Amino acid sequence: MQLTDATWTDVRDADADVAFLPVGSTEQHGPHAPLGTDAMSAAEIAARAADAAADDPLVAPVVPVGIAEEHRQFDGTLWVSEDTFRAYVRETIESLAHHGVEYVVVVNGHGGNTAAVREVCARVTRDGTAYAVPFTWFDTVDDDLLDGLGHGGPVETSVVAAIDSDLVHADRFDEAAAGAGDGFGDWIAGVNVAYDFSEFAESGNVGDPSAASAERGEAVLDDAAEKLLALVDGIKQRSV
């Protein structure tokens, strides 16, 4: 059940014990993929998992702005501080718990949010507010589907293509590949000395997106949704 589509009485009558809270980012993903890539991937995975679930989990509206200052040199990127992000996510979980939700999975689509999401989930679980767990989709999907993940690479571009192909600019793939970074960061003696993406990726992306396809994106999204449902089953069994 999408909270934004439901009435308050719908939610009351559903009496759901599980909620998905998608969190993402509004940040550049190269010249070819949209700023909303991370937010839309998290929201789509949460929606697919909810549709496939035997019960009817609540799906909260996506948190679209995350911890993304490392992309600040690229126009359109938005970010908040870690403290602001943690507080927003924590208080959103608390409001879900207020309405009787026992289990909250924070469905994360942005690597920069990962540490903060885990910290928040640990805190609200230890406090007894709810059993909250983080789910960063690209940490769970089968390895064979993640070849060339990168940032704005073929995997994320495929995911966007599966959600809305009109948002992918295939005519800019060459531009993206020409300015792509070889990896995440600038490493010296095992230390990443680059704080911002512009230091190692001129076009903003890591990886050549030209191998992207909507079919590949569908496979990634379906696998992620399956893993999300397996996580829910697992934490319910664990808490018995």
DRENDOMAR-935843 format. One record per atom (N, C-alpha, C): residue in one letter; y, z, x. Coordinates in pm, whole numbers, plus 50000, padded with zeros to 5 digits. Example, Ala and Ser with C-alpha at 12.3 -4.5 7.8 and 13.67 -1.06 7.14 Angstrom:
2
a494315078051319;a495505078051230;a496705078051320;s497755070851285;s498945071451367;s500035078751290;
% end
This chain:
240
m498815000050084;m500005000050000;m501255000050088;q502054989850073;q503324989050145;q504334998050076;l504835007850148;l505755017350086;l506995010450030;t507485000450100;t508714994050054;t508514985849927;d507274982749893;d506974975049772;d506574983949655;a506264996549684;a505725005649583;a506825014249521;t506535019649402;t507405029749343;t506925043549387;w507755053649365;w507345067049406;w506135071949326;t506045067349201;t504895071549120;t503615064549166;d503745052249216;d502585045449275;d502045053649391;v502945058349475;v502535065949593;v501925079249550;r502545085749453;r502005098349403;r500585096449351;d500375086249272;d499075084149208;d498015079549308;a498455072949415;a497495068249516;a496905079949592;d497695090449614;d497235102449683;d496545098949815;a497175090249892;a496575085450017;a496595096350123;d495545096650204;d495495106350313;d495735099950449;v495875086550453;v496105079150578;v497365070750565;a498145070450671;a499315061650674;a499385054750809;f499855042350807;f500135034750928;f501655033950944;l502125037251063;l503545036051095;l503705025851206;p504075013451173;p504265003351278;p505565005851354;v505505004651485;v506705005651568;v506704993851665;g507884988651690;g507954977051779;g509214977151861;s509824965651872;s511034964251951;s511754951551906;t513044951251931;t513814938951913;t514314935252051;e513554926452115;e513814923152256;e513394908852284;q513974903452386;q513674889652422;q512214887752460;h511684876152426;h510334872052466;h510364857752519;g511354855052604;g511494841652658;g512304832952563;p512544820552604;p513364811352522;p512624805652402;h511334808452392;h510484801652295;h509974810652183;a510024823952200;a509454833252103;a510534842852053;p510394847851931;p511484855551870;p511634869651925;l512844874851909;l513154888551948;l512304898651873;g511844895151755;g511064904551673;g509574904251697;t509124897951805;t507694896451831;t506934909651821;d507404919951889;d506664932651894;d506644939651759;a507764938851687;a507834945251557;a506944938051456;m506994924751456;m506204917451357;m504714918351387;s504324919051513;s502904920351544;s502374933851495;a503124944651519;a502684957851474;a502604958351322;a503594952951253;a503604953051107;a502464944751050;e502184933351112;e501114924651062;e499744931051079;i499514937451192;i498234943951217;i498024955451120;a499074963351097;a498974974351001;a498674969050861;a499324958150822;a499114952450689;a497694947050674;r497204940150777;r495844934650768;r494794945650760;a495004956150839;a494054967250835;a494084973950698;a495254975850642;a495354982250511;a494684973750404;d494864960650411;d494244951750313;d492724952050321;a492194954350442;a490754954150461;a490104967850443;a490904978250431;a490374991750423;a489694994350289;a488695002750291;a487975006350169;a488875014550077;d489685023350136;d490655030850056;d491985023250059;d493085029650037;d494365022750031;d495385030250116;p495385028050248;p496345035050333;p497775031050300;l498675040350322;l500095037250311;l500535029950437;v501385020050420;v501965013050534;v503475015150530;a503975022850625;a505395025650631;a506145013450683;p507445012550655;p508215001450712;p508265002450864;v508294991050928;v508254990751074;v509544996451133;v509395003751243;v510545008151323;v510844996651419;p511944989251399;p512134976551470;p512804977451606;v513434988851636;v514134990251764;v513475001251844;g513114998151967;g512405007852049;g513065009952184;i512235013652280;i512685016752416;i512615003852497;a513724997052510;a513694983552566;a514894980252654;e515484990252716;e516684987752795;e516404978452913;e515124977452954;e514784968853066;e515044954053035;h515264950852907;h515554936952868;h517044934952836;r517884944152878;r519284944452835;r520094932252879;q519684925352985;q520454913753030;q520264901452941;f519314902052849;f519004890652763;f519634892752625;d520424883252581;d521184884352457;d520284887452337;g520794896252253;g520094899652130;g519204911752140;t518804915552260;t517944927152279;t518664939852234;l517934948152161;l518444961152116;l517554972152172;w518154983752192;w517354994952241;w517995008152202;v517165018452202;v517635032152183;v517075040552297;s517625052552312;s517115061452417;s515735066652380;e515025071452478;e513705077352451;e513825089152357;d514845097452374;d515015109052286;d515225104752142;t516065094652122;t516315089751986;t515055084051924;f514335076152001;f513095070051951;f512075080751915;r511875090252004;r510895100851976;r511265108651851;a512545111951839;a512975119751722;a512775111851593;y513085098951595;y512965090651475;y511505089551432;v510645086651528;v509215085251495;v508655098651448;r508985109351518;r508465122551480;r508905126251339;e510165124351307;e510645128251176;e510095119251065;t509815106851097;t509165098051000;t507745102750972;i507025106551076;i505685112051057;i505755124750973;e506715133151001;e506865145650926;e507115142850777;s507885132550747;s508145129350607;s506895123950539;l506085116350610;l504805111850554;l503895123750525;a503845133050620;a503015144950603;a503495153450486;h504775153650462;h505345161350351;h504765156750218;h504405144050210;h503865138450086;h502335138750083;g501735146450172;g500295148550166;g499455140050259;v500085131550340;v499325123450434;v498775132450545;e497485131350570;e496835139750672;e496695132650806;y496535119450801;y496305111650922;y497365100750933;v498035100351046;v499045090051070;v498685082651199;v498565069651189;v498355061451308;v499645053651335;v500215055851453;v501415048651492;v500955035651557;v501155024551487;v500695011451532;v501805005351617;n501585004851746;n502625001251842;n502454987151896;g503554979651897;g503514966051950;g504304963852077;h504824974852137;h505694973452254;h505284983252364;g505024977752482;g504574986152593;g505544997052631;g506854994352618;g507845004252654;g507845016552566;n507215015552448;n507135026952357;n505925035852383;t504975031252463;t503645037252468;t503665052052502;a504335055752610;a504325069752653;a504995078652549;a506115074052493;a506825082052394;a506005083852267;v505315073452223;v504495074352103;v503365084452124;r502725083952238;r501645093452263;r502175107852265;e503325109752326;e503915123052332;e504225128252191;v504815119852107;v505135124051971;v503875127251892;c502875118751904;c501625121151830;c500965134251873;a500995137052001;a500435149552050;a501195161451993;r502525160451990;r503335171751942;r503085174751796;v503105164551709;v502945167251567;v501505171551534;t500545167051615;t499175171451596;t499035186051637;r499575189651751;r499495203551797;r500245212951704;d501315208151644;d502085216451551;d501405218151416;g500365210051391;g499675210751263;g500355202851152;t501325194451189;t502035186451089;t501105176051027;a500415168751111;a499445158551070;a498595155451191;y497475148951168;y496665143851278;y497215129951308;a497995129051415;a498655116451449;a498085110851578;v497835097751579;v497285091351698;v498025078251725;p498175074751853;p498825062051887;p497805050651891;f498245038851854;f497405026851860;f498265015451912;t498165012652041;t498875001352101;t497894989652101;w498174979552021;w497144969651988;w496594962352110;f497444959152208;f496954951452322;f496154959952420;d496064972952397;d495164981452474;d493784982252413;t493614976552294;t492354978052221;t491614964952196;v492354954052190;v491744941052159;v490794936852270;d489714930052232;d488704925552329;d489344917652443;d488854920152565;d489444914152684;d489464898952680;d488444892852622;d488384878252622;d489484872052536;l490084879952447;l491174874952364;l492534877252429;l492554885052536;l493824888852598;l494104881752729;d493334871752764;d493534864552889;d494934858652892;g495704862352995;g497054857453007;g498044864352916;l497794877052886;l498654884352792;l500124883152830;g500484887752950;g501864886552997;g502874892752902;h504044886852899;h505114890652806;h505714877752754;g505554875252625;g505924862152574;g505004851352628;g503814855352673;g502824846052725;g502004840052613;p500854834152644;p500094827152541;p499554836252431;v499264848952463;v498704857852361;v499764861652258;e500884866952304;e501924870852208;e502474858652134;t502594847552202;t503084835452136;t502084830852029;s500804832352057;s499774828951958;s499864837951836;v500094850751859;v500224860251749;v501394856451659;v502524853251719;v503674848951639;v503354836151563;a502684826851628;a502324814251562;a501434816651441;a500544826451450;a499674829551337;a500434835951222;i501484843451255;i502274850151152;i503264840551088;d503984833051171;d504984823551121;d505244813151230;s504574802051220;s504644791851326;s506054786251344;d506894787451242;d508254782251253;d509094790051353;l508644801851390;l509394810251483;l509084807151629;v508104798651653;v507724794951789;v508334781351823;h509054780751936;h509714768351979;h508874761852090;a507894754052048;a506984747852145;a507714738352239;d508824732852194;d509574723552279;d510254730752396;r510194744052399;r510784751752508;r509724757852600;f508484754252580;f507414759952664;f507634756752812;d508064744652842;d508284740952982;d509384749453044;e510434751652970;e511534760153018;e511034774453042;a510224779252951;a509684792752965;a508794793853088;a507944783853107;a507024784153222;a507774783153354;a508824775053357;a509574773053482;a510254785753529;g510694794053434;g511404806153472;g510604818853457;a509294817453437;a508464829153410;a508224837453535;g508044850353514;g507654859153623;g506154858153648;d505744861053771;d504324860653805;d503594873253759;g504334884053737;g503754896753696;g504864906253656;f504474918253623;f505434928153577;f506024935753695;g507204932053739;g507894939753839;g508024932853974;d508694939854063;d508854935754202;d508294947154287;w507154944854350;w506384955554411;w506544955954563;i506854967854613;i506974970254757;i506164982754790;a505204981154879;a504354992554921;a503744999654801;g503324991754701;g502674997354584;g503615003554483;v504925001554502;v505915007354412;v506704996154345;n506844996954213;n507664987254141;n509124991454154;v509894983854229;v511294987354254;v512254980254158;a511724972654064;a512564965753966;a512624974053838;y513804976553791;y513984984053668;y514204974953546;d514674962853570;d514984953753461;d514204940653475;f513884934853358;f513084922653355;f513764911053426;s515064910553422;s515774899353481;s515594898653632;e515124909353693;e514914909653837;e513694901653881;f512784899053789;f511564891953828;f511144880953731;a511884879153622;a511524868753525;a512814862253473;e513164850953531;e514434844453497;e514514840653350;s513404835653296;s513404831453155;s513064842853061;g512704854253117;g512414866053035;g510954868053003;n510144858053027;n508714859452993;n507874860153120;v506694865953104;v505684866153209;v504494858253156;g504204847153221;g503114838653177;g503594825853109;d502804815653122;d503064802453063;d502534802552919;p503384800752819;p502924801552680;p502254789052627;s502104778752708;s501674765752656;s500254765752600;a499454775652636;a498084776352582;a498024783552448;a499164786752391;a499194794052264;a498724785452149;s498114791952050;s497724785151928;s497644795251814;a497894790551693;a497794799351577;a496374804451559;e495404796151592;e494004800351579;e493694812151669;r494194811451792;r493994822651884;r494694835151832;g495874833351778;g496614844551722;g495874851151607;e495254843251522;e494474848651411;e493334857351463;a492664852651565;a491554860251622;a492034873451679;v493184873251747;v493744885551805;v494124895351695;l494814890651593;l495254899351484;l494074905351409;d493064897251382;d491894902351310;d491144912751393;d491034910251523;d490344919751609;d491124932951616;a492444931951627;a493264944051632;a493154951951502;a493174945251389;a493044952051260;a491674958951248;e490644952251297;e489304958151296;e489254970751382;k489874970051499;k489904981651588;k490704993151525;l491764989951455;l492575000151390;l491765007451283;l491005000151205;l490175006551103;l489065014951167;a488515010351278;a487505018251349;a488095031251400;l489365030751444;l490035042851490;l490185052751375;v490595047951259;v490755056851143;v489435063551109;d488365055651104;d487045061451075;d486695072051177;g486985069251303;g486635078451410;g487385091651403;i488685090951375;i489435103651373;i489095111851248;k488745105051140;k488315112551022;k487015120051050;q486075113251114;q484805119551148;q485015130851248;r485925128851340;r486185138751445;r486775151651388;s487525150251280;s488205162051225;s487375169551122;v486185164351092;v485325171150993;v484805184251050;
% end
